[in-house]
Amino acid sequence: MKRYLLDTHLVYWWMTADARLGKATRRIIARHEMVVSSASVWEMVLKNASGRLPLPRGSLIDSLEADGFVLLPILPRHVEAVRGLNFPHPDPFDRLLVAQAVDERLTLLTRDAAILALGLDCVTEG
């Protein structure tokens, strides 16, 4: 079974039942193992604290686990793997997600045009 790492915006769209997620991405999520990085939870919490992202009440982690997502911690080797990325992308969260996908042999599912434009084998459009 293929394992996917969800980009933060897809996690958020899932949690908020946003129509932008789309039927095709919902099917992928329903049929495969989905992993959510602690980096995505951290990014959402930071954006929420600055008033840029409303979040549902309650524990994000409990909600994600209840939906069957596997939570991936940020490990030291993931941080070290960022050093080995040879592409220009300024967002540290996106860089960490790519590094985690490579290190954990996951496919990063995203709609981020800048990440998709990199043409990485570990990235697919969701």
Residue, then its C-alpha position, 0 to 999 in steps of 0.5 A: m500500500k502506498r504511503y502519503l505525507l500530506d502537505t499542510h494545506l491538504v491537512y487543513w482542508w481535510m480538517t475543515a471539510d473544505a471543498r478545495l480538497g476535491k473528490a480525487t484527493r479524498r479518494i486517495i486519502a480514503r484508500h491509502e495510509m496517510v501521514v501527517s507531520s508534526a511540522s504541519v501541526w506546528e505550522m497551523v498552530l503558528k498561523n492560528a496564533s498570528g490570526r491567519l488561520p482559524l482552527p477547529r476547537g479541541s486537540l488537532i492531534d486527537s482529531l487527526e488520529a481519530d480520522g486515521f492519520v499517522l502522526l510523524p514526529i520531527l526527528p533529528r535525522h529529518v532536520e539533518a536531511v534538509r541539508g541534503l536538499n539541492f533545490p531553491h525553496p524558501d519555506p522551511f516547513d515545505r523543505l522539512l516536509v520534502a526531507q521527511a518524505v525522502d527519509e521516510r520513503l513517503t510520497l508528499l501529496t501537495r497542490d503547492a505549485a512551487i513544490l510541484a515545479l521542483g519535479l521531485d520523484c517523492v512529490t505528487e499532486g493531490 
